[in-house]
């Protein structure tokens, strides 16, 4: 085993408990936290906006069996002058699409299905997303989002998906799959946890009747997204450095073991490994400072070794690095 990338400190400790050497364990973070909003427009977006009109929009996303009924119970009678918010519901599993459609029909809700391809009736109160891959973008239409898998003991789903759009989040109490991020979200005021449909109705009413509070909560949630994204990227850079360390040492070792006069091989090693390191660091190192310090580490091993580097070799190394890295002459000289 060369390396273990653990999601959290607790996960890292579990691997250590399995006798994995600590130097092989790196807490890499959760890639689900490195989240960007997808700006692509949905085919049905404008039509849903027109149908919803001035009504607030509740998106119930990634819902599990039993949750849609609780959401409908909470919605009953909500809103100013008895107007029910427009509901967009996206069940988690495709095999439940027909069941949820039947539930909406049984409750007397006028709705349309995404998969039907038909227009949305202007009197509709709901829209059923019975397709895959559109929920993340749909969240931008929401006034408030309910993130499912949480009123039942599934463990919840990712609240950052609506939060990235500045949408406040409501969830049930069972959010252990995303406990860390929910702690951050609730502490910041970007999410609230409710026990059941009755509490869901109260929480919805509070945000829908006072839209400015909902907007403030959404902004607080988006700040958490930015925090989580920064932490995730910092951890990713750490992983890149750790996983590339052996390659860095290989560069130095290859230089150390080359015979005098092997200029072509030496410059080839420099060019190959410089290119690999730049590709790995990518967008995490926009000013190349991380590359400069990391690659300098490899060359420092040569400088403090018994390996003599001739002036001719030094110039060849400089030329190879200049050609392969895209650095300026001054930056290469710094390395």
N, C-alpha and C positions, 0 to 999 in steps of 0.2 A: 504494500500500500504506500503510494507516494505522497498523497495529500488527502485530507478530509476537509471539505467545505461545509461547516455547520451553519444552520440558519440562525441560531441564537446562542447566547452564552450557555444556557441550560442544555441545549443540544450538544454543544462542545463538551460539557462536563459528562454527559452520558457516554460519548465516545471515549473520553479519558477513562471512564469507569470500565470500559471494555478493553483497557490496556493499550489503547492507541497512544503512542508517544505525543506529549503535548506540543512538541515542535512541529508535528505534522497536522495540527488542528488549527484551522483559521475560521473565525466567525465571519462569514461572507455576507450575512444579511439575507433578507427575503426579496427575491427578484420581483415579487408582486408589488413591492413598495416603490420600485423605480417606474413610475407610471406617468405617461404623458397623455393629454387629451387628444383624441383622434378627431381632426377637424373635418373629415369627409362628411358630406351632407347625405342624409338618408332620403331614399326615394319618396317616402311617404310623410316626411317631416312637415312640409308646408301644409299639407291637407289636414294633418292632425292639429296643427296650430289653429287653422281656420275653424275646425270643428269645435275645439275647446273654447275658442273665443276668449271672453274675459274670465272664464273660470280658472281657478288654480288647478294645477296638474299634479296628481300623485302618481309616481311610478312605483309599483311593487315589483321589485326585481329579484330574480333567482328564488322564487317562492317554491316551497315544498308542500306536500300533501297536508291539507288542513289549514294552511295559512291564508289562502285566497278567501275562504269563508270568513276568517277572522278580520281580514281587511275590509270585506264588504260589510260586516257587522259594524266596524268602526266608522265607516263612511256614512252609514245610514243617518240621514237628517243633518249632516254637517253642512256648514257654509251659511253665508248671509242669505236671509230670506228663504231658507230651506233648499238652496241650490246645492246639489251634490257636486263635489269636485270631479273633474274629468279624470278617469282612471286609465292608466296604461299598466297592464300586467304582463309579466314575462316569466312564465314558469321555468324552473331550472332544467327539467328533464323533458325532452320532446315527446316521450310516451304519455305525458300527462296533458298535452295540448287539448285533445278532444274532451277530456274530463273537465278541464277548466272552462272550456267553451260551454259545456252542458250546464255547469254550475252557474255561469253568468246568465244563461237563458232561463234556468229554473228560478233565478232571483228576479227575473223581469228586467234585466239590464239590457238596454239597446247597445249593441256593440258590433264591431267588425273585426275580422281576422286579417292579419298581415298577409297570410298565404293566399287569401281569396283572390287578390288582385282587383277586386271590385272597389268602387269608390266608397268613401266613408259617409254613411247617411248623416245629414246635418243634425238630426235629433239624437245622435249617439252620445252615450255617457261613458263609453269605455272602448279601448282598443287592445286587442290581444296580440302580443308579439309571439307568434307561433313559428318563429324561424330562429336560426342560430347565428350569433355573431354581431347582433345589432344593439344589444342592450347597453353596452358601454357608451355608444354615441347617443342613444336615446335619452340617457340621463340628463343631457343638457336641456331637454324640454321640461324638466320637472321643477315644480315649486318646492316640493318635498319628496324625498325618496324613502321608501321602506325597503330595507335590504333583508331578504328572506333567509331561510334556513336557521332562523333565530328564535321564532316563537315555538319551534319544535327543536328537539335536541340533536340537531345536525351539526351545530357548531358555528353557524353563520358563514357569510361570504364577505368579500372585500368591500368595506365601506369607502375606500378611497376612490372607487370607480365613479360614484356620484360626486364625491367631495372635490374631485379634480375640476368639476364644472362649477364649484361654488354652491352646491346643492346640500342643504342640511339633511341629516340622516336620522331615521328612526329604526330601531331594531328591537327584537325581543331579547330576553336575558341570556340566551345560549349562544355566546359568541367566542367560545374558547379557541376556535381555529385562528382567530385574529385578535386575541386578547390584548397584545401589546398595542396595536394600532387603535383599538377601541378605547383603551385607557387614555391614549393621547387625545383622541377625538372627543370623548366625554369631558375630560378635564378642560379642554379648550372651549367647550360649548358647541362644537360642530355636530355632535351626535347625542341622542338620548336613548336610553334603554327602557323598554316598557315590559310589563309582566304578561299582559293579555290584551284582548281586543278593547276592553273598557279603557285601559290606560293608553292604548294607541289612539283611541278617539280623543281623549283629553289632550294628549300631546299634539295631535294633528290640529285640533281646534285652536290651541295656543299659537301655533305658528301661522295658520291660515287666517285667523282673525287679526293678527298683528304682523303683517307682512314684513315690516322693517326688522322685527326680531328674527324672522326666518332668513332674511338677507344677511344679517349680522352673523347668524349661526353658520350660514353657508360660507362666508368669508373666513370665519375661524377654522372651518374644516379644510378649506383650501390652503391655509397656512400650514396645517398639519401635513398636507400632501407635500408641500415644498420642503418641510423639515424631513419627512421620511425619504424624499427623493435625494436630498443632500447626504443624509446618512448612508443610504444605499450606495450612492456613487463613491463616497469615501471608502466604504467597505470593498467595493469592486476594485478600486485602485489598489487597495492593500492586497487583495487576492492576486491582481496582475503582477505586483512586485514580488510577492512570495512565490507564485508559480513560475515566474520568469527567472528567479534567482539562480536556479541551476543552469539555465542557459547563459546567464551573465558569467558565472564561474567557468562554464565551458569555453566562453570566449577567451577569458584570461588564460586558462589552461592550454588552449590551442596555441595561443601566442607564446606562452612560456616554453612549450615543447617543440616549437618550430626551430629548425636549425638556422643559423645566420645565413642570410642571403635568400631565404624563401619568401621573397617580397610578394610574389603573386598570391601564394597561399595565405599569407598574413593579411593582405588587403582584402582578399575574398572573404575571410572569416569576419573581418570588420564589417564589410558591406552586408553580408547575409544576416548577421545578427542585429545590426542596426535596423535593417528593414523589418525584421520580425518584431523587435521591441516597439518600433513606432506603430506598427499595425495593432499590436496588443493594447497599447496605451490609448490610441485613437483619440476620441473626443474628450477623454478624461484629462488630457494634457495639452490644452490648446496653445500654451506658450512654450512648449517643449522643455520646460524647466525640469520636469520629472525625468524625461529622457536624458537630459544632460547629466543630472546628478547620478542616475542609475548607470549609464554607460561609462561614466567617469570612474565608477567603482571598479569595473572590470579592468580598465587600463591602469588604475592605481596599483592593482596587484602586480602588474608587470613592472611598474616603476619601482616598487619596493622589493623586487625579486633579484635574483642573480642573473636573470636573463638580460643580456646586453641587446639593446635596440639601437641599431645604427642610425645615423642621420638619414640615410637613404630609405630605410624602412619607415622611419618616422614620417617622412614626406609621403610615402606610399599610403600609410595608414590615414594620414590627414586627407589625402585626395579621395580615398575610398569612402571615408565617412562623409566628406563633403558631397560626393556624388549620390550617395544612397539615402541620406537623411533629410535633405532639403534645408539643412541648417545654413545660416550665413557663415562666412569665413570667420567672423569674430566668435560666433557660437562654437564652431568647430575648434578654434584655438582654445576656448575655455575648457572644452572636454580634454 
